[in-house]
């Protein structure tokens, strides 16, 4: 099975299918993966714009910190089968408005 890690946001690939991670299957307060040098926080939180929905809340503590969102492709599919990878999230206060989106694809089999 192929996996995809998206740091900060989503990307678009030429195809017709969208894969969504909406965090509704996770518990508010659950810690999520992040990369960087200590002090950052990536947790599942209640959506401040739609109470009752879950989002990924990321609070960076340094310039190169990033939340990690993992997408698992459906059985028998490949990256080129998808046009969009989306997730529900918001960024806490701080220097987060201009950051680049970085996407890494890898095969876990």
N, C-alpha and C positions, 0 to 999 in steps of 0.2 A: 504494500500500500504506500502511496506517495503522501508526504506531508508537506505543509507550507507554513512557514512562520512569517507573520507580518509584524513589523515593528511600527507602532504608532497608528497606522491606518490601513486602508485597503488599496488595492491596485486594480487596474483593468487589463484584461487579456482578451484578444480577439476570439470570440466564440458567442454562444447563445445562452449559457446557463449561469446563474448566480448562486454562490455558496455564502450563506449567512451564519455568523456566530452571534447570537443575541444574548447569551449568558443566562437565559431563563432557566436552564437546568442546573445552575450553580447557586450556592447560598450567599446571601449578602454578608460581607465581611471575609469571605474566603480569599486567601492570598493567591495571586496569580504570578506566573513567572515574569521576571524582569532581568535586564542585563545592565551592568554599569557598576560604578563604585559606590557601594553602600548608601544607605539612607533613603533610597527611593522607595515608593510604595505603589504597588499595583494590586488593587483589591476589587472585588465585586461590590457594587454599591447600588442603592436605589436611584433610579433615574430622576434627576432634579427637575426634568421637564415633563415627566410622565410617571408619577408615583405609582408604584406597584410593578414597574418594569425594571429589570436589572441591566446595568451597564458596567463597563470596565472603567474604573477611576484610576488615573495614573498621576502621581505626584513625583516629579523628578527632583533629584537633589544635586545634580551636577550636569554639565554640558552634554555628556555622551550617554546619559541614561535612557533606557527605552523599555516600554512594556512589550511583552511578547504575546501575540495572539496566534494560536495554532489552528490551522484549518486542516481537516482530514478529508481528502477527496473520496468520493463514493467508489465502491468496488467497480473495477473495470474502466474507470475514467482516468484521464490525464489532464495536465494543466491546460492544454489547448482546448479542452471541452468546456471551459469556463470563461465567461466574459467579465465577471466581477467577483471580488471577494470583499464582503462587507462585515462590519461589526458595530455593535452599539457601544459607544464610549464617550467620555468627556475628559477634558484635561483640567486639572486643578490650576489654581492661580500660578503665575510664574511665566517664564520665558518659553512659551510653548506654541506660539502662533505661527512661526515660520519654519519649523523643523522639516527636514526632508523625510520622505517615506522610503523605507528600505525593505525590500522583500527578498527572502531567501527560500529557495525550494530545495527539498531534499527527499530522498527515498529512504524509508525506515525499514524496508524489507531486506 
